[in-house]
């Protein structure tokens, strides 16, 4: 079932139990982490946990200062080769009536500088206290949301 929402031009679809579009927006705004899925040139999936911010039909995440094996991260190379991405948010609870997930499919781009870069960093810094003292150096990944699919146990 496709549902339009005033918060984004994306199609929102649900499986089994509809999550109201306003509730989806609330969960996207409040969620603290998600999983970013990209695909490499050979078609192999690559999943990484991310922190993110949602605003106006877009998701922003950035490369931060946590230790990494390289600055040329696989997720960045993958997006440059294939901008199609998925982002998964979910809630697990031993009370299975409280389970839900939201999957975003969209087109991503890597931003190294400019207004969109500064906006992404500013939005992330406002959401995550850790970034106030040490903002992420970037780059920023911007995901233009094309489709949202959601499911809830209740």
Residue pairs with C-beta under 8 A, 6 or more apart in sequence:
1 13
1 14
1 18
2 11
2 12
2 13
3 11
3 12
3 13
3 14
3 18
3 21
4 11
4 12
4 21
5 12
5 21
5 22
5 24
5 25
7 21
7 22
7 25
7 56
7 57
8 25
8 56
8 57
8 145
8 148
9 57
10 57
10 104
10 106
10 145
10 146
10 147
10 148
11 146
11 147
11 148
12 21
12 24
12 147
12 148
12 149
12 150
13 147
13 148
13 149
13 150
14 149
14 150
14 151
14 152
15 149
15 150
15 151
16 151
16 152
17 151
17 152
17 153
17 154
18 150
18 152
19 27
19 100
19 102
19 150
19 151
19 152
24 102
24 148
24 150
25 54
27 89
27 100
27 102
28 54
28 59
28 89
28 102
28 104
29 54
31 52
31 89
32 51
33 49
33 50
33 51
33 52
33 89
34 49
34 50
34 52
34 87
34 88
34 89
35 47
35 48
35 49
35 50
35 87
35 88
36 47
36 48
36 49
36 50
36 61
36 75
36 85
36 86
36 87
36 141
37 45
37 46
37 47
37 85
37 86
37 87
37 88
38 45
38 46
38 74
38 75
38 78
38 79
38 82
38 85
38 108
39 45
39 46
39 78
39 82
39 84
40 46
40 74
40 77
40 78
40 81
40 82
41 78
41 81
41 82
46 74
46 75
46 78
48 75
50 61
50 87
51 61
51 64
51 124
51 127
51 128
52 59
52 60
52 61
52 87
52 124
53 59
53 60
53 61
53 120
53 123
53 124
53 126
53 127
55 123
57 144
57 145
58 142
58 143
58 144
58 145
59 87
59 104
59 106
59 142
59 143
59 145
60 119
60 120
60 123
60 124
60 140
60 141
60 142
60 143
61 120
61 124
61 140
61 141
61 143
62 120
62 121
62 124
62 136
62 137
62 138
62 139
62 140
62 141
63 71
63 73
63 76
63 136
63 137
63 138
63 139
64 131
64 136
64 137
65 134
65 136
65 137
75 141
76 110
76 139
76 141
79 85
79 108
79 109
79 110
79 141
80 110
83 107
83 108
83 109
84 105
84 106
84 107
84 108
85 105
85 106
85 107
85 108
85 143
86 103
86 104
86 105
86 106
87 103
87 104
87 106
87 143
88 101
88 102
88 103
88 104
89 101
89 102
89 103
89 104
90 99
90 100
90 101
90 102
91 98
91 99
91 100
91 101
92 99
93 99
96 153
97 153
97 154
98 153
98 154
99 152
99 153
100 150
100 151
100 152
100 153
101 150
101 151
102 148
102 149
102 150
103 148
103 149
103 150
104 143
104 145
104 147
104 148
105 145
105 146
105 147
105 148
105 149
106 143
106 144
106 145
106 146
106 147
107 143
107 144
107 146
108 141
108 142
108 143
108 144
109 141
109 142
109 144
110 139
110 140
110 141
111 117
111 120
111 138
111 139
111 140
111 141
111 142
112 138
112 139
116 140
116 142
117 138
117 139
117 140
120 138
120 140
120 142
121 135
121 136
121 138
121 140
124 131
124 135
124 136
125 131
125 132
125 135
